[in-house]
Amino acid sequence: MKILMTGGTGLIGSALAKALHEAGHHLTVLTRNPQRAVTLLPPDVVAHPWDAHTLKGWSHLLSECEAVVNLAGESIAGENLRAILLRRWTPAYKARIRESRLRVGALLTEAIRQAEKPPHVLVQASAVGYYGDTGQREVDESAPPGNDFLAQVCADWENSTAPVESLGVRRVVLRTGLVLASEGGILPVMLLPIRLFVGGPLGDGRQSVPWIHLADEVATIRFLLENERASGPYNLCAPQPVSQAEFARVAGRALRRPAFFPTPATLLKLALGEKAQLVLEGQGAIPRRPLEAGFSFRYPDLEVALQDLLR
């Protein structure tokens, strides 16, 4: 299959590109920095330049591809430890988070509309933040969107490519949880306090943590991409959600560190501002639709997942 991808150099995108390449698919990644991209992508994956603002120089590729995977978007938490800890959600940065997603979705929709031969399928990224703060309550893909900033961004992000369905394109929406990887992503930040012997519950610790191992994230995306019957929203998170306090306990056991030092919600809000909602609010998302479609998780248990990632 010939696949066009955006966001192919991020944590999920680079791992997915490797998996698709190894499976024999032909991949073209749209990137604003082709020279950097070729150092991150497998051999034979084409890094094609674009400005992410116009159709110039790349829209013709849509007529040559059978599938599109849209993972592009400004990092919500931050692209590294320093950014995660220090970058606040200022009005300007919140605008960047929102605009980067909606702009690319609109560009892809217009390019597909103009294509002589539209792709068969478009895989659209989103997040479990779509549901807002559900606390400990479990939610599946039928639940309505929340009303906070991230929920509104996710809903609009999903809607940015919805018009392609009227063009006959199968569309899959990925509502992803916290992706756990041995290098990069949010896991090193979550483990840092535990490594320093000061880890434990954040806030009251009862909020659900919708996590997924990177290997399962990639495998689910590939499963939905290749399954011609798959369409609509899918929760990409492990079938066994845990509370934040339980996550800390399991991580503490994996690292052989104590994990019972609580961090008050007021302190987190003071340190992170509005971004504290990423760790204080929970989404009890369960992957009902991937399971019903026949997907089997390799790492459904958090302890086994962390043992693999920390090995």
Kinemage of the C-alpha trace (Angstrom):
@kinemage 1
@onewidth
@group {chain A} dominant
@subgroup {mainchain}
@vectorlist {calphas} color= white
{ca met a 1} P 0.000 0.000 0.000
{ca lys a 2} L 1.218 3.516 -0.811
{ca ile a 3} L 0.780 5.703 2.281
{ca leu a 4} L 1.156 9.446 2.821
{ca met a 5} L 1.856 10.468 6.421
{ca thr a 6} L 2.045 13.707 8.394
{ca gly a 7} L 3.691 13.821 11.813
{ca gly a 8} L 5.979 10.989 10.802
{ca thr a 9} L 8.978 12.126 12.857
{ca gly a 10} L 7.238 12.250 16.242
{ca leu a 11} L 7.209 9.498 18.857
{ca ile a 12} L 4.247 7.629 17.374
{ca gly a 13} L 4.890 8.596 13.754
{ca ser a 14} L 8.495 7.383 13.616
{ca ala a 15} L 7.610 4.061 15.261
{ca leu a 16} L 4.639 3.626 12.922
{ca ala a 17} L 6.760 4.485 9.877
{ca lys a 18} L 9.235 1.778 10.852
{ca ala a 19} L 6.487 -0.808 11.325
{ca leu a 20} L 4.763 0.030 8.038
{ca his a 21} L 8.077 -0.040 6.175
{ca glu a 22} L 8.937 -3.447 7.635
{ca ala a 23} L 5.479 -4.691 6.602
{ca gly a 24} L 6.237 -3.813 2.963
{ca his a 25} L 4.194 -0.627 2.612
{ca his a 26} L 5.548 2.293 0.571
{ca leu a 27} L 5.656 5.412 2.721
{ca thr a 28} L 6.003 9.125 2.007
{ca val a 29} L 6.300 11.465 4.998
{ca leu a 30} L 5.451 15.153 4.637
{ca thr a 31} L 7.940 17.165 6.665
{ca arg a 32} L 9.168 20.734 7.027
{ca asn a 33} L 12.702 19.464 7.636
{ca pro a 34} L 13.546 16.655 5.165
{ca gln a 35} L 17.231 16.584 6.141
{ca arg a 36} L 16.376 15.837 9.770
{ca ala a 37} L 13.585 13.466 8.810
{ca val a 38} L 15.833 11.132 6.828
{ca thr a 39} L 17.916 10.553 9.977
{ca leu a 40} L 14.792 9.448 11.883
{ca leu a 41} L 13.001 7.422 9.219
{ca pro a 42} L 13.805 3.949 7.820
{ca pro a 43} L 15.656 3.604 4.514
{ca asp a 44} L 13.494 3.937 1.401
{ca val a 45} L 10.893 6.064 3.234
{ca val a 46} L 10.555 9.292 1.255
{ca ala a 47} L 10.787 12.551 3.218
{ca his a 48} L 8.856 15.025 1.080
{ca pro a 49} L 9.028 18.757 1.882
{ca trp a 50} L 5.936 20.842 2.640
{ca asp a 51} L 5.223 24.047 4.515
{ca ala a 52} L 2.103 22.710 6.281
{ca his a 53} L 0.236 25.860 5.191
{ca thr a 54} L -0.459 25.448 1.464
{ca leu a 55} L -1.081 22.719 -1.128
{ca lys a 56} L 1.960 23.768 -3.128
{ca gly a 57} L 4.427 21.041 -4.042
{ca trp a 58} L 2.749 18.019 -2.432
{ca ser a 59} L -0.985 17.813 -3.184
{ca his a 60} L -0.335 15.750 -6.332
{ca leu a 61} L 0.831 12.923 -4.048
{ca leu a 62} L -2.762 12.275 -2.962
{ca ser a 63} L -3.627 10.852 -6.372
{ca glu a 64} L -0.732 8.407 -6.047
{ca cys a 65} L -1.535 7.144 -2.519
{ca glu a 66} L -4.065 4.644 -1.247
{ca ala a 67} L -3.990 5.821 2.363
{ca val a 68} L -3.295 8.944 4.425
{ca val a 69} L -2.228 8.971 8.088
{ca asn a 70} L -2.573 12.363 9.760
{ca leu a 71} L -0.634 12.612 13.033
{ca ala a 72} L 0.473 16.244 12.741
{ca gly a 73} L -0.002 18.720 15.573
{ca glu a 74} L 1.878 20.932 18.026
{ca ser a 75} L 2.914 19.019 21.155
{ca ile a 76} L 0.349 19.428 23.939
{ca ala a 77} L 2.530 18.526 26.921
{ca gly a 78} L 5.869 19.537 25.387
{ca glu a 79} L 8.437 17.860 23.171
{ca asn a 80} L 11.075 17.385 25.908
{ca leu a 81} L 11.435 17.412 29.700
{ca arg a 82} L 12.246 21.115 29.876
{ca ala a 83} L 9.224 22.070 27.772
{ca ile a 84} L 6.916 19.769 29.712
{ca leu a 85} L 7.939 21.333 33.016
{ca leu a 86} L 8.338 24.971 31.984
{ca arg a 87} L 6.109 25.713 28.983
{ca arg a 88} L 2.793 27.139 30.146
{ca trp a 89} L -0.460 27.032 28.242
{ca thr a 90} L -0.475 30.707 27.438
{ca pro a 91} L -3.246 31.969 25.140
{ca ala a 92} L -0.687 32.096 22.314
{ca tyr a 93} L 0.478 28.517 22.856
{ca lys a 94} L -3.071 27.201 23.165
{ca ala a 95} L -3.790 28.890 19.834
{ca arg a 96} L -0.766 27.091 18.312
{ca ile a 97} L -1.996 23.732 19.636
{ca arg a 98} L -5.404 24.265 18.087
{ca glu a 99} L -4.376 25.941 14.821
{ca ser a 100} L -1.670 23.390 13.965
{ca arg a 101} L -4.229 20.589 14.052
{ca leu a 102} L -7.111 22.278 12.290
{ca arg a 103} L -4.911 23.764 9.561
{ca val a 104} L -3.388 20.427 8.567
{ca gly a 105} L -6.780 18.701 8.675
{ca ala a 106} L -8.250 21.353 6.387
{ca leu a 107} L -5.265 21.084 4.010
{ca leu a 108} L -5.571 17.321 3.698
{ca thr a 109} L -9.326 17.559 3.185
{ca glu a 110} L -8.895 20.083 0.380
{ca ala a 111} L -6.093 18.067 -1.235
{ca ile a 112} L -8.279 14.945 -1.198
{ca arg a 113} L -11.170 16.929 -2.658
{ca gln a 114} L -8.945 18.049 -5.556
{ca ala a 115} L -7.274 14.663 -6.123
{ca glu a 116} L -7.961 12.927 -9.429
{ca lys a 117} L -7.973 9.628 -7.533
{ca pro a 118} L -8.709 10.069 -3.797
{ca pro a 119} L -7.137 7.667 -1.271
{ca his a 120} L -9.216 4.790 0.060
{ca val a 121} L -8.700 5.578 3.744
{ca leu a 122} L -7.665 8.447 6.014
{ca val a 123} L -6.460 7.744 9.553
{ca gln a 124} L -7.012 10.813 11.744
{ca ala a 125} L -5.252 11.350 15.071
{ca ser a 126} L -7.118 12.496 18.161
{ca ala a 127} L -6.884 11.801 21.906
{ca val a 128} L -8.930 10.524 24.834
{ca gly a 129} L -8.936 14.131 25.997
{ca tyr a 130} L -11.982 14.273 23.715
{ca tyr a 131} L -14.086 13.052 26.643
{ca gly a 132} L -13.002 15.757 29.091
{ca asp a 133} L -12.533 14.921 32.763
{ca thr a 134} L -14.432 11.700 33.479
{ca gly a 135} L -12.603 11.028 36.738
{ca gln a 136} L -12.957 7.306 37.499
{ca arg a 137} L -15.947 6.769 35.212
{ca glu a 138} L -15.288 4.439 32.275
{ca val a 139} L -16.193 5.725 28.815
{ca asp a 140} L -16.216 4.024 25.441
{ca glu a 141} L -16.297 5.491 21.939
{ca ser a 142} L -20.007 6.307 22.174
{ca ala a 143} L -19.481 8.894 24.940
{ca pro a 144} L -20.001 12.583 24.054
{ca pro a 145} L -17.171 15.139 24.030
{ca gly a 146} L -16.276 17.128 27.121
{ca asn a 147} L -16.300 20.899 27.348
{ca asp a 148} L -12.770 21.848 28.459
{ca phe a 149} L -9.959 23.152 26.256
{ca leu a 150} L -8.510 19.775 25.248
{ca ala a 151} L -11.930 18.252 24.615
{ca gln a 152} L -12.842 21.102 22.293
{ca val a 153} L -9.500 20.846 20.477
{ca cys a 154} L -9.941 17.087 19.987
{ca ala a 155} L -13.513 17.447 18.730
{ca asp a 156} L -12.522 20.148 16.240
{ca trp a 157} L -9.412 18.161 15.240
{ca glu a 158} L -11.560 15.158 14.403
{ca asn a 159} L -14.063 17.297 12.518
{ca ser a 160} L -11.321 18.913 10.418
{ca thr a 161} L -11.161 15.840 8.157
{ca ala a 162} L -14.781 14.664 8.491
{ca pro a 163} L -15.761 16.019 5.022
{ca val a 164} L -13.643 13.336 3.291
{ca glu a 165} L -16.289 10.761 4.213
{ca ser a 166} L -18.719 12.425 1.794
{ca leu a 167} L -16.059 11.891 -0.889
{ca gly a 168} L -16.168 8.145 -0.341
{ca val a 169} L -13.031 7.934 1.815
{ca arg a 170} L -13.078 5.541 4.767
{ca arg a 171} L -12.045 7.497 7.867
{ca val a 172} L -10.633 6.109 11.119
{ca val a 173} L -10.251 8.341 14.199
{ca leu a 174} L -7.585 7.444 16.789
{ca arg a 175} L -8.463 8.599 20.315
{ca thr a 176} L -5.115 7.843 21.903
{ca gly a 177} L -4.267 7.692 25.598
{ca leu a 178} L -0.865 8.267 27.214
{ca val a 179} L 1.653 6.467 25.008
{ca leu a 180} L 4.356 4.784 27.070
{ca ala a 181} L 7.765 4.376 25.424
{ca ser a 182} L 11.217 3.584 26.756
{ca glu a 183} L 12.630 6.740 25.183
{ca gly a 184} L 10.706 9.957 24.590
{ca gly a 185} L 7.111 10.782 25.306
{ca ile a 186} L 5.572 11.277 28.724
{ca leu a 187} L 6.847 8.173 30.564
{ca pro a 188} L 10.330 9.512 31.511
{ca val a 189} L 8.654 12.571 33.034
{ca met a 190} L 6.173 10.424 34.977
{ca leu a 191} L 8.988 8.236 36.283
{ca leu a 192} L 11.404 11.028 37.240
{ca pro a 193} L 9.925 11.756 40.715
{ca ile a 194} L 9.886 8.024 41.474
{ca arg a 195} L 13.512 7.666 40.400
{ca leu a 196} L 14.316 10.555 42.773
{ca phe a 197} L 12.477 8.825 45.657
{ca val a 198} L 9.727 11.488 45.792
{ca gly a 199} L 7.073 9.866 43.580
{ca gly a 200} L 3.504 9.093 44.477
{ca pro a 201} L -0.107 10.118 43.904
{ca leu a 202} L -0.751 13.359 42.030
{ca gly a 203} L -3.670 15.229 43.521
{ca asp a 204} L -6.021 12.693 45.120
{ca gly a 205} L -4.625 9.940 42.864
{ca arg a 206} L -8.070 8.583 42.006
{ca gln a 207} L -8.179 9.919 38.428
{ca ser a 208} L -7.961 7.269 35.706
{ca val a 209} L -4.822 7.013 33.562
{ca pro a 210} L -5.642 5.826 30.003
{ca trp a 211} L -2.255 4.379 29.028
{ca ile a 212} L -0.985 2.290 26.103
{ca his a 213} L 2.369 0.697 25.272
{ca leu a 214} L 3.941 2.191 22.131
{ca ala a 215} L 4.043 -1.249 20.513
{ca asp a 216} L 0.278 -1.630 20.971
{ca glu a 217} L -0.337 1.918 19.738
{ca val a 218} L 1.504 1.162 16.503
{ca ala a 219} L -0.090 -2.269 16.128
{ca thr a 220} L -3.600 -0.874 16.622
{ca ile a 221} L -3.066 1.855 14.030
{ca arg a 222} L -1.766 -0.650 11.515
{ca phe a 223} L -4.686 -3.011 12.288
{ca leu a 224} L -7.256 -0.260 11.681
{ca leu a 225} L -5.442 1.032 8.598
{ca glu a 226} L -5.421 -2.397 6.961
{ca asn a 227} L -8.905 -3.495 8.104
{ca glu a 228} L -11.293 -2.328 5.391
{ca arg a 229} L -14.278 -2.645 7.732
{ca ala a 230} L -12.821 -0.255 10.324
{ca ser a 231} L -14.219 3.273 10.407
{ca gly a 232} L -15.167 5.913 12.949
{ca pro a 233} L -13.612 6.532 16.389
{ca tyr a 234} L -11.479 4.027 18.292
{ca asn a 235} L -10.015 4.389 21.793
{ca leu a 236} L -6.335 3.482 21.700
{ca cys a 237} L -5.606 2.604 25.304
{ca ala a 238} L -5.029 -0.583 27.273
{ca pro a 239} L -8.151 -2.542 28.269
{ca gln a 240} L -7.135 -2.391 31.943
{ca pro a 241} L -7.214 1.275 33.038
{ca val a 242} L -5.614 2.175 36.371
{ca ser a 243} L -5.865 5.079 38.767
{ca gln a 244} L -2.993 7.537 38.958
{ca ala a 245} L -2.099 6.269 42.432
{ca glu a 246} L -2.018 2.682 41.148
{ca phe a 247} L 0.143 3.760 38.217
{ca ala a 248} L 2.629 5.255 40.687
{ca arg a 249} L 2.624 2.090 42.836
{ca val a 250} L 3.225 -0.184 39.841
{ca ala a 251} L 5.988 2.108 38.526
{ca gly a 252} L 7.551 2.173 41.983
{ca arg a 253} L 7.670 -1.614 42.075
{ca ala a 254} L 9.198 -1.708 38.596
{ca leu a 255} L 11.904 0.775 39.636
{ca arg a 256} L 12.276 -0.605 43.170
{ca arg a 257} L 11.522 2.799 44.602
{ca pro a 258} L 8.898 4.049 47.075
{ca ala a 259} L 5.909 5.761 45.498
{ca phe a 260} L 3.758 7.055 48.327
{ca phe a 261} L 4.756 10.746 48.511
{ca pro a 262} L 1.660 12.737 47.428
{ca thr a 263} L 1.888 15.920 45.385
{ca pro a 264} L -1.023 18.257 46.250
{ca ala a 265} L -3.175 19.479 43.386
{ca thr a 266} L -2.609 23.086 44.454
{ca leu a 267} L 1.150 22.675 44.041
{ca leu a 268} L 0.761 21.166 40.580
{ca lys a 269} L -1.551 23.979 39.506
{ca leu a 270} L 0.925 26.527 40.811
{ca ala a 271} L 3.804 24.878 38.944
{ca leu a 272} L 2.052 24.014 35.657
{ca gly a 273} L -0.907 26.376 35.481
{ca glu a 274} L -3.808 25.177 33.345
{ca lys a 275} L -1.611 22.384 31.943
{ca ala a 276} L -1.931 20.627 35.313
{ca gln a 277} L -5.204 19.191 34.001
{ca leu a 278} L -3.090 16.696 32.028
{ca val a 279} L -2.207 14.913 35.294
{ca leu a 280} L -5.050 15.928 37.599
{ca glu a 281} L -7.957 15.033 35.324
{ca gly a 282} L -8.727 11.493 34.217
{ca gln a 283} L -10.348 9.738 31.303
{ca gly a 284} L -11.492 6.203 32.061
{ca ala a 285} L -11.400 5.339 28.376
{ca ile a 286} L -11.770 1.686 27.414
{ca pro a 287} L -11.011 0.301 23.915
{ca arg a 288} L -14.401 -1.260 23.243
{ca arg a 289} L -14.299 -0.904 19.456
{ca pro a 290} L -10.734 -2.225 18.855
{ca leu a 291} L -11.564 -5.269 20.962
{ca glu a 292} L -14.852 -5.827 19.145
{ca ala a 293} L -12.994 -5.571 15.824
{ca gly a 294} L -10.702 -8.397 16.916
{ca phe a 295} L -7.554 -6.537 17.975
{ca ser a 296} L -5.487 -8.317 20.634
{ca phe a 297} L -3.303 -6.209 22.937
{ca arg a 298} L 0.211 -7.454 23.529
{ca tyr a 299} L 0.529 -5.424 26.738
{ca pro a 300} L -2.883 -5.212 28.454
{ca asp a 301} L -1.308 -5.183 31.939
{ca leu a 302} L 0.567 -2.113 33.198
{ca glu a 303} L 3.118 -4.036 35.234
{ca val a 304} L 4.095 -6.216 32.275
{ca ala a 305} L 4.238 -3.125 30.019
{ca leu a 306} L 6.534 -1.234 32.376
{ca gln a 307} L 8.769 -4.262 32.891
{ca asp a 308} L 9.218 -4.444 29.120
{ca leu a 309} L 9.891 -0.706 28.738
{ca leu a 310} L 12.299 -0.487 31.695
{ca arg a 311} L 14.162 -3.681 30.895
